[in-house]
Amino acid sequence: MKSLIKNTRGMTLIEILAVTVITSIIAVLVFSIIHLSVTQQVKQTRETASLNDVTYALKVVTKDIRRSKNADIIDKKLELEFPDGSVVTYSLEGTQLIKEVGEKIELITDGIGCTEFTANGVISIKLSNTSDCSEGQSTEIHFRKGEGGN
């Protein structure tokens, strides 16, 4: 009977603790990697969505400017006059880019931090998703006098 007990080997408490510590370290490392990956993915998704909003807003404003016959900047608002006599005004209210057509108000996008409209024969538009207009997207539109005397 003595020989049976001597040949039976089990795990000691030290071995169990060592396996538990090693497993815990591996689990923490794996969790950290997954957490950082998810955090980075969420951040990049937000940035991409924000840039898409700025790009969309820039396209909408540019399309209207190209269709207009006259454009003026009044009190940091872009005012466009169309050949049919209608007037469209673009302005930034908080973080929302607003398009006003008569009494109708349309939200173009939310999340705009900065707008700059300038006009000197060339309409320059800067839209940014940050409060600093030095970063972001911009475009310039040149008005040309056509045969109709625009």
Backbone torsions as a table, in degrees:
resi	resn	phi	psi	omega
1	MET	NA	-34.3	178.2
2	LYS	-62.1	-38.1	-178.3
3	SER	-68.1	-31.6	176.7
4	LEU	-64.9	-44.0	-178.7
5	ILE	-67.4	-39.3	-180.0
6	LYS	-66.6	-34.5	-177.8
7	ASN	-80.9	-17.0	179.6
8	THR	-81.4	115.9	179.5
9	ARG	-109.1	136.7	175.5
10	GLY	-120.8	-177.9	178.5
11	MET	-92.1	137.6	179.1
12	THR	-83.6	165.4	179.4
13	LEU	-61.6	-37.2	178.5
14	ILE	-62.7	-43.5	179.6
15	GLU	-64.6	-41.8	178.6
16	ILE	-64.2	-43.0	178.5
17	LEU	-64.6	-39.3	179.7
18	ALA	-64.3	-43.9	178.5
19	VAL	-64.2	-41.4	179.3
20	THR	-63.0	-44.1	179.4
21	VAL	-64.6	-46.0	179.9
22	ILE	-62.4	-44.3	178.6
23	THR	-62.8	-40.6	179.3
24	SER	-64.3	-42.6	179.1
25	ILE	-62.7	-44.9	178.9
26	ILE	-62.8	-42.4	-179.8
27	ALA	-63.2	-41.7	178.8
28	VAL	-64.5	-42.9	179.1
29	LEU	-63.2	-44.4	179.4
30	VAL	-64.0	-44.0	178.3
31	PHE	-60.9	-42.8	179.2
32	SER	-61.4	-44.0	179.7
33	ILE	-63.1	-45.4	179.6
34	ILE	-64.8	-42.8	179.8
35	HIS	-62.2	-45.4	178.8
36	LEU	-64.3	-38.7	178.5
37	SER	-63.8	-45.7	180.0
38	VAL	-65.5	-42.7	178.7
39	THR	-60.9	-44.7	179.2
40	GLN	-64.5	-40.7	179.6
41	GLN	-64.1	-42.1	178.8
42	VAL	-64.3	-42.8	179.2
43	LYS	-62.3	-46.1	-179.4
44	GLN	-66.8	-35.5	177.6
45	THR	-64.3	-42.9	177.8
46	ARG	-63.4	-44.9	179.8
47	GLU	-63.0	-41.7	179.3
48	THR	-65.0	-43.4	178.3
49	ALA	-62.7	-40.5	178.9
50	SER	-64.3	-44.2	177.7
51	LEU	-66.5	-35.5	175.7
52	ASN	-63.6	-39.0	177.1
53	ASP	-62.8	-43.9	179.1
54	VAL	-64.0	-43.3	179.4
55	THR	-62.5	-43.9	178.6
56	TYR	-61.3	-47.1	-180.0
57	ALA	-60.2	-41.8	179.2
58	LEU	-63.3	-39.9	178.2
59	LYS	-64.5	-43.3	-179.0
60	VAL	-63.4	-47.6	-179.1
61	VAL	-64.9	-44.2	-179.9
62	THR	-60.8	-42.7	179.7
63	LYS	-61.1	-43.8	178.7
64	ASP	-66.8	-38.3	178.5
65	ILE	-63.3	-42.9	-179.4
66	ARG	-64.3	-31.1	178.5
67	ARG	-82.3	-18.7	-174.6
68	SER	-78.6	161.3	176.1
69	LYS	-100.9	-17.8	-179.9
70	ASN	-150.9	144.8	178.3
71	ALA	-137.7	134.6	177.8
72	ASP	-134.7	153.9	174.4
73	ILE	-107.9	118.3	-179.2
74	ILE	-130.1	118.8	179.5
75	ASP	51.2	49.5	178.8
76	LYS	62.6	19.6	176.2
77	LYS	-116.2	143.2	177.5
78	LEU	-93.9	120.1	-179.4
79	GLU	-113.9	124.2	-177.2
80	LEU	-115.7	134.0	176.3
81	GLU	-110.8	130.4	-176.9
82	PHE	-101.4	159.9	-179.1
83	PRO	-56.3	-28.1	179.7
84	ASP	-81.5	0.6	178.2
85	GLY	94.3	-9.1	179.3
86	SER	-72.7	153.3	-178.6
87	VAL	-123.7	133.2	177.2
88	VAL	-119.1	134.9	179.2
89	THR	-121.7	131.6	175.5
90	TYR	-109.7	133.5	178.3
91	SER	-148.5	160.0	177.0
92	LEU	-104.7	121.5	176.8
93	GLU	-120.4	103.7	-173.3
94	GLY	70.5	-115.1	176.8
95	THR	-112.3	11.2	-176.5
96	GLN	-104.3	129.3	173.4
97	LEU	-88.8	118.2	-172.7
98	ILE	-110.1	137.7	174.4
99	LYS	-113.5	121.8	179.5
100	GLU	-111.3	123.4	175.5
101	VAL	-122.1	100.1	-174.4
102	GLY	63.2	-122.8	179.0
103	GLU	-89.4	-11.1	-177.1
104	LYS	-82.7	128.6	178.5
105	ILE	-115.4	128.6	-178.1
106	GLU	-124.8	131.6	175.0
107	LEU	-83.0	117.7	178.9
108	ILE	-80.7	-51.3	177.6
109	THR	-161.3	159.5	176.4
110	ASP	-115.7	149.6	178.6
111	GLY	104.0	10.8	176.6
112	ILE	-84.3	126.5	-178.4
113	GLY	-94.2	-25.2	-173.6
114	CYS	-154.5	138.3	171.4
115	THR	-131.2	142.8	173.1
116	GLU	-135.4	121.9	174.4
117	PHE	-116.0	127.1	175.1
118	THR	-133.5	149.3	-179.2
119	ALA	-142.8	124.0	171.7
120	ASN	-146.7	57.6	-172.5
121	GLY	82.9	-20.8	176.4
122	VAL	-125.6	126.4	176.6
123	ILE	-87.7	121.6	175.8
124	SER	-110.2	132.7	179.5
125	ILE	-124.8	130.5	172.1
126	LYS	-124.9	126.4	174.9
127	LEU	-125.2	138.2	-179.2
128	SER	-139.8	149.1	175.6
129	ASN	-88.2	1.0	175.4
130	THR	-115.1	169.3	-179.5
131	SER	-75.4	-9.7	179.7
132	ASP	-102.6	116.5	-177.1
133	CYS	-75.4	-3.4	178.1
134	SER	-70.8	-23.2	174.9
135	GLU	-106.1	146.7	179.0
136	GLY	131.2	-157.2	-177.0
137	GLN	-120.6	150.0	-179.3
138	SER	-146.9	162.3	176.1
139	THR	-151.2	158.1	176.0
140	GLU	-125.0	136.7	179.1
141	ILE	-124.2	125.5	-179.1
142	HIS	-96.7	126.3	174.5
143	PHE	-86.8	132.9	178.8
144	ARG	-118.3	142.6	177.5
145	LYS	-78.8	122.8	179.4
146	GLY	-98.6	-172.6	179.6
147	GLU	-67.1	-26.0	-179.6
148	GLY	-78.3	-0.5	178.6
149	GLY	80.3	25.6	179.2
150	ASN	-57.7	NA	NA
